[in-house]
């Protein structure tokens, strides 16, 4: 390391709609929900990450709970900058000064120039000296150790909070991709709507998210390990009296069906546009799932049944993108697919 290497720092970041993950020196140092709590009058930051998430749905009118990213891109620039800056401080809590930062950040493949500029500006205002960006499907493929630079086809489906990124990769580039805004947030909304219509119960985002985590499923039967029913309590829409319901995974599979069908259709579209030689590679090697949505029970089986192609969930799918941005950060001169 150079004499003044302590003055600079390399940071890999997965700036996600649902969670932001920071990796430094191969270690995850921050893994927090992408959410902030701000005082209404003063615009003062009150909490970020899990602290802010615990306040969600429980605040008075003097406090705003903001998710700075929507559909994978920055929706609130000020809140995003506050969040990024303070998450970086959280990562560097043991340092006595703020180092100069070299950063690689994962972004949706469908990001516009304006959206890319917003991410870069937020990162630079948060201390980034050299800021690179990497499309999330490429990052996820790197994080899954797929042979992205080889002359063979690899297919990755990264299901995040705001977007699902589907791409076929070969020779260090994305041959064809689709980015759709049907992902984890849409699943949460589906659950809320289902509970409102079917059970006449009103649920907040946090409770709906917990249902998805505890009994979320993509198929109604033949699960390897069926989860126990998840019990919730909420107000009845008509009487406002407490309504206690035990939710089965099969019920959630039904309410998520339409959104999952959109993801399947996007996958079929990508396969339809894949050159025959690369299609052959994918049939042999399989489709790889990453992101939080990959943890949905039975999703690999459902997609495999639809495509007739083997489907694999990558190791630790939640961290695939940040592992990939770390790989890119360690090989900046070797990869030509980074965005400056």
Secondary structure, DSSP 8 states (H G I E B T S, - for coil): --TTGGGEEEEEEEE-SSEEEEEETTEEEEEEES-EEEETTT--EEEEHHHHHHHTT---TTEEEE--EETTEES-HHHHHHHHHHHHHHHTTT-SS--EEEEEEEE-TT--HHHHHHHHHHHHHTTEEEEEEEEHHHHHHHHTT--TTSSS-EEEEEE-SS-EEEEEEETTEEEEEEEES-SHHHHHHHHHHHHHHHH-B---HHHHHHHHHHH-BS-SS--SS----EEEEEEBTTT--EEEEEE-HHHHHHHTHHHHHHHHHHHHHHHHTS-HHHHHHHHHH-EEEESGGGGSBTHHHHHHHHHSS-EEE-TTGGGHHHHHHHHHHHTTTT-S--B-
